[in-house]
Structures are given as C-alpha cells and as structure tokens.
Amino acid sequence: MDASQIYILFSIIVLLIIAILMVFMRKNSKNKKKKTFTPLAGLAFGFILVGIIFGDSKIIGYSLIGIGVILAIIDIVRKLKK
C-alpha cells in the first residue's frame, strides 16, 4: 500500500466512525425530532465519497468532490430559504 491508499482507507474509516456516532447520538437524543438527509444532501455526500475513492485520478477525484460540495451548498441555501 502506498501513501495515497492509506490516506483513502483512513478517511473511509473516520467517516464510518462519524456515521456510527451520529446514529448512536440520535438514538440517545432527548429531542426525538427526526432529522434526515434530503435527497440532494445524500447525493452530495455520495459524490464526495466517490471523489475520495477515485482520488488516484486527480482530475476525476477533485471534480467529483467539487460537484458534491456545490450540491451541498445548494442544499444548505434551499434549507435556509424555508
């Protein structure tokens, strides 16, 4: 394994730990108001993950991460307008 593969593996492990912690915190939360991802936020998250996975090809990886960030910003703006 070279350094970039180790970095990608470490990033995926950290994201999984964060996701697991979020699930447990949601279950233990006193505020039972259910917060879910909007479809646009889920799509943005997916693009960012795929961009990290395909990080070996810089053009493709950065493009996918950029698309994910743009979609996340659009989702944030749409939520703020409501």
N, C-alpha and C positions, 0 to 999 in steps of 0.2 A: 504494500500500500504506500502510495506516495502522499505528500503533504495535503494535496487538494482532496483526496478521497477521505483522509482522516478528518479534515475540516467539514466535509459534507456529512459524514457519519456523526460527528459531534453535534452539528446543527440539527440534524433529524432527531437525535436523542434528546437534546434540550427542548425542542418543540413538543415531543411526546410527553416529556415530564411536565411541561407547562399545561398541556391539554389535560393530562390526568389530574393535576392540581386544580384546574378550573372545574372539572367535573365534581371532585370531592367538595370544593368550596361551595358550589351551587347546591349540593345536597344538604350541606350543613347550614346553609344560609337561613336566617330567620325570615328574611324577606322572600316569600315564595313567588314573587313576580317572575314569571318565566321570560328570560331573555334568550332569543335565538338569533342565529345568523340570518341576515337577509340573503336571498339568493345571490345578490351582487357581491356581498361580503364573502360568501362561500367561494364564489368564482375567483375573486381577488386572491383569497388565501390559497386556492388551488394553483393559480398562476405563479404565485411566489414560491410555493413548494416545488413545482416543476422547474422553475428557474434555478432553484438551488440544486436540484438533482442533475439538471443538464448544465451545470456550471463549468464543465470541461470546455465546452464551446462558448467562449466569452460572448460572442455576438448573440447567440440564441439565449443563453442564460440571462444576460443583462436585459435583453428585450422582454423576456417573459416576466422578469421581476419588475421591470418598468411598467408593463401592462397591468400587473397586479396592483402596484402602488397607485396608478391612475384610477383603476376601478375602485380601490378602497377610498380614495379621496372623493370620488363621485358619490359613493355610498354615504360617506360622512356628511357631505353637503346636503344630500337629499334628506337625511335624518334631521339635520339642523333646521331645515325649512318646515318640517312638520310641526 
